[in-house]
Amino acid sequence: FYKALEEYEYDDPKITSSTSFRDLLTDRLQLEMASDSRLARFDSNALQRVINYLVHKTEGYEGGTFEELAASLAYLYNNMGGPDQIVKGTYGSVLDALQSRINEKSLSTDIQLNKRVLGIEYNPQSDSDGGVRVTVTDMDGSNGGDITALSTTSTEILHCDYCVCTVPLGVLKQRQINFIPPLPQHRIQAIDAIGMGLLNKIILKFDTCFWGDLKQFGMGHDDPACIKTFYDCSSEVDAEAVLIQFLAGEAADRVEFIDKNGKGKPGLSDEDAIEDSLKALQLMFGNNAVPRPVAAKVTRWRQDPFSCGAYTFAKVGSTAEMYDEIATPLGNLLFAGEHTSKYQHSTVHGAWETGKREANRIYQWIKKEQVKGAQA
């Protein structure tokens, strides 16, 4: 499987912008299986379950399904090497650290939370004239616990010299922000062409680490939606026994209540998703070995209105240049986020580096204006 994925020629003329991972690997795997006599010993159904499992894991890394992933852009992501890392605690700790550094330098700052951006009025012709007007409103958390509810009485306009828009690609796809003037058509085309992927998780905390020293394990299945992959994340979250089940591809879609077109659909409830996960663990370790979890959570990133998905992927029909297009400033309106990183999209470090990129861009613009002012 991995041999077929890694050895194909990226410049093969048969691979076009419409060729998916599924198209490519179906052909290559058939050749590999036909030429490797060792595989003839195995049951074809069992081999298919193994392939389904590996496809599921790859879909988790990439964010999209094999039918959506562009084979011609498989080279695009640049792996930095080294082990995976996660932020200790929550991502709020990153914001706290930045705030602390700002305070140390005695800089004034105003980080406002629980605000929703309704509109951005910018000057597409200049990076220094006209300023930006950002219309925001409070999130009304008192409305039945619905944190997405908007206040009707607290809309305000923020004035700034520059605006860096970091909302996820999924939000841009939903046209939730009113840009004035509207984003140019070539920018809209890039936003729509790049894929917004989906990776959900079921987090299970137990009293005991019944899986021993296994760090990764899983279970294949004839139905791709029922494949299970588990990761021991106990040490990463400073807990004694935490398993995270990664749900990619059809498995991720199985727990959602919203389909790819934004319409309602039946999905597994939290209770059903957790029970389904526990039954798989019982099949692997035995009914008596798997206790009830002391805490559990199921994510549904597609229906989160502030992300509308998990992270981006190179979709069939998209091009590498579209990442450059999304990252290009429009006058005094700049863009950052993992979706603006051509080579590190879908990652936290990709998002971080694009933020530094745009901060440095603004810094250079300000220095240029200061030099012009001194020469005047």
Steps between C-alpha positions, in 0.01 A plus 500: 500500500762755607729387219225578252441840657865605523642375172270646239632777276352838585553619142336194345291639210217265595463687831293813443339753732190278503687183607421400857695286744232234448555497122875475538520240774232277355717452192828474685374263768360267239844487337675445834262223605524330161881504503557398863438125530515516881165679507326205334512313832265747664124519484396780263242634749765518773736686266225745415441568869872574543491737203188669639680547832808657339283723284315612813828594673620690194170686479557605860840645414374674187156613617306399188366175361695307238241601242568869576879506544692627197768253394680772301554701821607216729853646496385841622510453877856527632550275801727675749607172660511412867225360722151640536456745785195648670451810710490429873164592648297698246572739214395771741841453660659622174293818515592544867871467417474760223314735732772456761774588250306808392465609862873453558569749220248745649302507174133590501263232374131427507411135446123475476330164538143387428475728197379404155615682187214600272680711241838633388527820295849537354697688232607252230713762323735598781692344789526831683203727423139496615519261792268207567155492664411171670140453613464268800224398736491331838421132532188467713584199716186553707275390216417151618869414520542554126843663471441571129203726570569863408418802711271747325604797709880498519629534144807721472756604240872458565735731309852383414781564253523135398290187546632143499213260427573158651156340496510137377442418134170334592367833630613678182323234295176570688520875418439585866695829479384790283810634324474854360592506219421134428797268467617477138374209295838329475523503880150347528597230250805405707296495822244270343753271328724412794344232719388548860560164661346318791662310786291428808603339826352303786694567819470235771644529850522184712605412852748245371726460198362160391678512160844462659792664320329523160528852360298450181259223409180451308254270327425459133153460357325430171312827544746799495262694727551242776882487503656575839839658573603575859791699644625499858525871591534457875848651530418792269212616719659412835231242576523136599288337231370690196419352160410708197322338210568679171207510259601571140321481168163326522556428869527875570184565302315230694478711818409829329150645484584723202608372157762653268234728350398642837173307515375297796565127511459217753819438692604299802416665832773540761365199686488279190845609380655427840327162528617409149856584599478295821365197314802510270734515799318204655550298182872571516566462874204302634172608659629480856820693427330821381342712777257786453675831430497757778475778239442515124457755223411484130607777261300617197714758323284539191209640697718736704405841349844643577690236302254310274750216474836389640780606264568542130626259235600514134175408329447358153476797264708735717851623422808589704468860384164529675678492838706798383183676388331458839814626678538815289401827675215705358624849574487545877315171552736208566436129541658236726413152623593145402297534180739773382808276541585326174745252650380469862123514462287293739744554789531718809856598412378599153245734655761637742753573225244682285414722794867591536517553124221758501624671817838546334331630185319769698822584684680552169217717369511718811879537472461605136243764596728631773786535255275682253381730778857580607597583141199727442 
